[in-house]
Amino acid sequence: MRDLGAGFGYLMKGQRWVAQHGKQYGWGLLPGLITLVLYVAALVCLAVWGGDFISWATPFADDWTSPWQGLFRGLLTVVLFALALLLAVLTFTAVTLLIGQPFYESLSEEVDRTEGDGEVPESGLPLWRELWISARDSLRILVRAGVWGVLLFALGFIPFVGQTVVPVIGFFVTGFFLTEELTAVALQRRDVQLRDRLALLRSRKGLAWGFGAPLAVSFLVPFVAVFLMPGAVAGATLMVRELEGPSGGAAPEARAAADGAPSAPDRNEAGAPPHGASW
């Protein structure tokens, strides 16, 4: 429970940080606004032509009698739009971070500069390389999140449980992946790879949930996501500064992984990922 509160505290600290640094906040809004326009346009197109797409995709229902044809295709249209919304929530952060990589890198570096001794960790990689790594890792996270999304969507049809327990689990799962995406901005500059970032967050799930779950709830409203993103990046950087430990390097779990040593959350005795590990 303490980690849950600490994670939420970093989220609030990040929002306060950008409130005190107006210029950084203004630049940080641009990627979210661009992503929002693209997503709204895509959802509007789906709302307008989704029914036509379902009709095209279900020719076997052309000869069904009323009202079964309309009910069947109407249900599929609703399911399609619901899946699109879920995908939008899961991918909004990843796409925004990809579009806004230079903006958020600058913001994260400024947080490190103002909150530390002036030294800013740097990956030493060219921008194109950082963009490639970010896109590759985001795709891997999207695949993981997509598997969870399909599973939770299927469980949603279970009476009572699907309408109560499953949505709560969904927010925590989404929150974990949101936290990974946001902390990646600072951790990539510290040369912490995706595998090690996941191991680090798995070792502090409460912290990740406390930070990401409230964001998952607020990100259901895209306009809110746009305005919270700069503060979320700042808060994630502040959280990384604690996780990296007093030595100023990567966190102990991440350092162990980078050195080839097994770490408890991510490896078994042979040094391979444990069977069934999903995060």
C-alpha positions as CSV (number, residue, x, y, z in Angstrom):
1,M,0.0,0.0,0.0
2,R,2.9,2.4,0.7
3,D,4.2,1.9,-2.8
4,L,0.7,2.6,-4.3
5,G,0.7,6.0,-2.4
6,A,4.3,6.7,-3.4
7,G,3.5,6.1,-7.1
8,F,0.5,8.4,-7.0
9,G,2.7,11.0,-5.2
10,Y,5.2,11.0,-8.1
11,L,2.3,11.6,-10.5
12,M,1.3,14.6,-8.4
13,K,4.9,15.8,-8.1
14,G,5.3,15.7,-11.9
15,Q,2.2,17.8,-12.4
16,R,3.5,20.4,-9.9
17,W,6.9,20.4,-11.6
18,V,5.4,21.3,-15.0
19,A,3.1,23.9,-13.3
20,Q,6.3,25.6,-12.1
21,H,8.0,25.4,-15.5
22,G,5.5,26.9,-17.9
23,K,7.8,26.8,-21.0
24,Q,8.5,23.1,-20.7
25,Y,4.8,22.4,-20.1
26,G,3.9,24.4,-23.3
27,W,6.3,22.4,-25.5
28,G,5.2,19.2,-23.9
29,L,1.5,19.8,-24.9
30,L,2.3,19.7,-28.7
31,P,2.8,16.0,-29.2
32,G,-0.4,15.1,-27.3
33,L,-2.4,17.6,-29.3
34,I,-1.1,16.2,-32.6
35,T,-1.9,12.6,-31.5
36,L,-5.3,13.6,-30.3
37,V,-6.2,15.1,-33.7
38,L,-5.1,11.9,-35.4
39,Y,-7.0,9.6,-33.0
40,V,-10.2,11.7,-33.2
41,A,-10.1,11.6,-36.9
42,A,-9.6,7.8,-37.0
43,L,-12.5,7.3,-34.5
44,V,-14.8,9.6,-36.4
45,C,-14.1,7.7,-39.6
46,L,-14.8,4.4,-37.8
47,A,-18.1,5.8,-36.4
48,V,-19.2,6.9,-39.9
49,W,-18.1,3.9,-41.9
50,G,-17.8,1.2,-39.3
51,G,-21.3,-0.1,-40.1
52,D,-20.4,-0.4,-43.8
53,F,-17.3,-2.3,-42.9
54,I,-19.2,-4.8,-40.8
55,S,-21.7,-5.3,-43.6
56,W,-18.9,-5.9,-46.0
57,A,-17.1,-8.3,-43.6
58,T,-20.3,-10.4,-42.9
59,P,-21.8,-11.2,-46.4
60,F,-23.2,-14.5,-44.9
61,A,-25.7,-12.3,-43.0
62,D,-27.2,-10.6,-46.1
63,D,-30.1,-13.1,-46.3
64,W,-30.9,-13.0,-42.6
65,T,-34.4,-11.9,-41.7
66,S,-35.2,-8.8,-39.6
67,P,-34.4,-8.1,-36.8
68,W,-31.6,-10.6,-36.5
69,Q,-29.4,-9.1,-39.2
70,G,-29.6,-5.7,-37.7
71,L,-29.0,-6.9,-34.2
72,F,-26.0,-9.1,-35.2
73,R,-24.3,-6.4,-37.3
74,G,-25.2,-3.7,-34.8
75,L,-23.5,-5.7,-32.0
76,L,-20.4,-6.3,-34.1
77,T,-20.2,-2.6,-34.9
78,V,-20.4,-1.7,-31.2
79,V,-17.8,-4.3,-30.4
80,L,-15.5,-3.0,-33.1
81,F,-15.8,0.6,-31.8
82,A,-15.2,-0.6,-28.2
83,L,-12.1,-2.4,-29.3
84,A,-10.9,0.7,-31.2
85,L,-11.4,2.8,-28.0
86,L,-9.5,0.2,-25.9
87,L,-6.7,0.2,-28.5
88,A,-6.7,4.0,-28.5
89,V,-6.3,4.1,-24.7
90,L,-3.5,1.5,-24.8
91,T,-1.6,3.1,-27.6
92,F,-2.2,6.8,-27.0
93,T,0.8,7.1,-24.7
94,A,3.1,5.1,-27.0
95,V,2.2,7.1,-30.1
96,T,2.4,10.4,-28.3
97,L,5.8,9.5,-26.9
98,L,7.0,8.4,-30.3
99,I,5.8,11.6,-31.9
100,G,7.1,13.7,-29.1
101,Q,10.4,12.0,-28.5
102,P,12.5,15.2,-28.9
103,F,10.0,17.2,-26.8
104,Y,9.8,14.7,-23.9
105,E,13.6,14.0,-24.0
106,S,14.1,17.7,-23.4
107,L,11.5,17.8,-20.7
108,S,13.0,14.8,-18.9
109,E,16.5,16.1,-19.2
110,E,15.4,19.4,-17.6
111,V,13.9,17.5,-14.7
112,D,17.2,15.7,-14.2
113,R,19.1,19.0,-14.5
114,T,16.9,20.9,-12.0
115,E,16.4,18.1,-9.5
116,G,20.0,16.9,-9.4
117,D,23.5,18.4,-9.4
118,G,23.2,19.7,-13.0
119,E,24.4,16.4,-14.6
120,V,22.1,14.9,-17.1
121,P,22.4,11.1,-18.0
122,E,22.8,10.7,-21.8
123,S,22.6,7.6,-23.9
124,G,25.1,9.0,-26.4
125,L,23.0,7.7,-29.3
126,P,21.9,9.8,-32.3
127,L,18.3,10.9,-32.5
128,W,17.4,8.4,-35.3
129,R,18.7,5.5,-33.2
130,E,16.7,6.7,-30.1
131,L,13.6,6.9,-32.2
132,W,14.1,3.5,-33.6
133,I,14.6,2.0,-30.2
134,S,11.6,3.8,-28.9
135,A,9.4,2.6,-31.7
136,R,10.7,-1.0,-31.4
137,D,10.1,-1.1,-27.7
138,S,6.7,0.5,-28.0
139,L,5.6,-2.2,-30.5
140,R,6.7,-4.9,-28.1
141,I,4.8,-3.3,-25.2
142,L,1.8,-2.9,-27.5
143,V,1.8,-6.6,-28.3
144,R,1.9,-7.5,-24.6
145,A,-0.8,-5.0,-23.8
146,G,-2.9,-6.3,-26.8
147,V,-2.8,-9.8,-25.4
148,W,-4.0,-8.6,-22.0
149,G,-6.7,-6.4,-23.7
150,V,-8.1,-9.4,-25.7
151,L,-8.1,-11.6,-22.6
152,L,-9.8,-9.0,-20.4
153,F,-12.3,-8.2,-23.2
154,A,-13.2,-11.9,-23.3
155,L,-13.5,-12.1,-19.5
156,G,-15.8,-9.1,-19.7
157,F,-18.6,-11.4,-20.9
158,I,-18.6,-13.3,-17.5
159,P,-21.7,-12.1,-15.6
160,F,-21.1,-9.8,-12.7
161,V,-17.3,-10.5,-12.6
162,G,-17.0,-9.0,-16.1
163,Q,-18.7,-5.8,-15.1
164,T,-17.0,-5.3,-11.7
165,V,-13.6,-7.1,-11.2
166,V,-12.4,-7.2,-14.8
167,P,-12.5,-3.4,-15.4
168,V,-10.5,-2.8,-12.2
169,I,-7.9,-5.4,-13.3
170,G,-7.9,-3.7,-16.7
171,F,-7.0,-0.3,-15.2
172,F,-4.1,-1.8,-13.2
173,V,-2.8,-3.7,-16.2
174,T,-3.1,-0.6,-18.4
175,G,-1.5,1.5,-15.6
176,F,1.5,-0.8,-15.5
177,F,2.2,-0.5,-19.2
178,L,1.6,3.3,-19.1
179,T,4.2,3.5,-16.4
180,E,6.7,1.5,-18.5
181,E,6.2,3.7,-21.5
182,L,6.6,6.9,-19.4
183,T,9.6,5.8,-17.4
184,A,11.2,4.6,-20.7
185,V,12.0,8.2,-21.6
186,A,14.4,8.6,-18.6
187,L,15.6,5.0,-18.5
188,Q,16.6,4.8,-22.1
189,R,18.9,7.7,-21.5
190,R,20.4,5.6,-18.7
191,D,20.9,2.8,-21.1
192,V,18.4,0.5,-19.4
193,Q,16.9,-2.0,-21.9
194,L,13.3,-3.0,-22.2
195,R,13.8,-6.4,-20.6
196,D,15.5,-4.8,-17.6
197,R,12.9,-2.0,-17.4
198,L,10.1,-4.6,-17.1
199,A,12.1,-6.5,-14.5
200,L,12.6,-3.2,-12.5
201,L,8.9,-2.4,-12.6
202,R,7.8,-5.9,-11.8
203,S,9.9,-5.7,-8.6
204,R,7.9,-2.5,-7.6
205,K,4.5,-3.3,-9.0
206,G,2.8,-1.2,-6.3
207,L,4.8,1.9,-7.4
208,A,4.0,1.3,-11.0
209,W,0.2,0.8,-10.3
210,G,0.0,3.8,-8.1
211,F,1.6,5.9,-10.8
212,G,-0.1,4.4,-13.8
213,A,-3.6,3.3,-12.8
214,P,-4.9,6.9,-12.1
215,L,-3.5,7.9,-15.5
216,A,-5.3,5.0,-17.1
217,V,-8.6,6.2,-15.6
218,S,-7.9,9.8,-16.6
219,F,-6.7,8.9,-20.1
220,L,-10.1,7.5,-20.9
221,V,-10.8,11.2,-21.7
222,P,-8.3,12.1,-24.5
223,F,-8.4,15.8,-23.7
224,V,-7.3,15.1,-20.2
225,A,-4.5,12.9,-21.4
226,V,-3.1,15.7,-23.5
227,F,-2.9,18.0,-20.6
228,L,-1.5,15.4,-18.1
229,M,1.2,14.0,-20.4
230,P,3.9,16.6,-19.7
231,G,3.5,16.2,-16.0
232,A,3.4,12.4,-16.4
233,V,6.7,12.4,-18.1
234,A,8.2,14.7,-15.4
235,G,6.7,12.5,-12.6
236,A,8.1,9.4,-14.3
237,T,11.6,11.0,-14.4
238,L,11.4,11.9,-10.8
239,M,10.4,8.3,-10.0
240,V,13.3,6.9,-12.0
241,R,15.6,9.1,-10.0
242,E,14.6,7.2,-6.9
243,L,14.6,3.8,-8.5
244,E,18.2,4.3,-9.9
245,G,19.5,4.4,-6.3
246,P,22.0,6.5,-4.5
247,S,24.8,5.5,-6.8
248,G,23.3,7.6,-9.6
249,G,23.3,4.6,-12.1
250,A,20.6,2.2,-13.0
251,A,18.6,0.5,-10.4
252,P,20.1,-2.6,-8.7
253,E,17.8,-4.9,-10.6
254,A,18.6,-3.3,-13.9
255,R,22.3,-3.2,-13.3
256,A,22.3,-6.9,-12.4
257,A,20.5,-7.7,-15.6
258,A,22.8,-5.5,-17.7
259,D,25.8,-7.2,-16.2
260,G,24.4,-10.6,-17.1
261,A,23.6,-11.7,-13.6
262,P,20.2,-13.2,-12.8
263,S,17.7,-10.9,-11.1
264,A,14.8,-12.4,-9.1
265,P,11.9,-10.8,-10.8
266,D,13.0,-11.6,-14.3
267,R,15.2,-14.8,-14.5
268,N,15.3,-18.3,-13.3
269,E,18.4,-20.2,-12.2
270,A,19.5,-20.7,-15.8
271,G,19.3,-17.0,-16.6
272,A,16.2,-17.4,-18.8
273,P,12.9,-15.7,-18.3
274,P,10.5,-17.7,-16.1
275,H,7.8,-19.7,-17.8
276,G,4.5,-17.8,-18.0
277,A,6.0,-14.4,-17.3
278,S,3.8,-11.8,-19.0
279,W,5.2,-8.5,-17.6
